[in-house]
């Protein structure tokens, strides 16, 4: 299967975009399927930090845990699912535009499927993410530009 990839240009600096995107509590504000997101430990996110995320997949709420693999502020981040039948692998990057006054955010998502996930990923998860990621990025743009204004 192929990686799902979308980009959006936002009117804020790479630092502002990175800080917002990598703060777990903001996830439900800009991702349509995210119901909640809570870090497992207090403090700033770092490689190895885990976040419990509940997502709506179809008509079900599915809990999952993701772990940050890498955070390179304000340039990129990587995370992956650590348990459950559907485990996302996400790479995000932020490219400065207009001498750093604006940014291009690119998000790439792929999935690892285990057990029932082998059925869920192609039938429900990939189609849902293909529909939602462009809308998620528009919500992200609205949030970032609203907070930067």
Secondary structure, DSSP 8 states (H G I E B T S, - for coil): ---EEEEEEESS-HHHHHHHHT-GGGHHHH-TTEEEEEESSSS---TT-EEEEEEEETTEEEEEEEEEEEEETTTEEEEEE-SSSEEEEEEEEEEEEGGGTEEEEEEEEEEEE-TTHHHHIIIIIHHHHHHHHHHHHHHHHHHHHHHH-
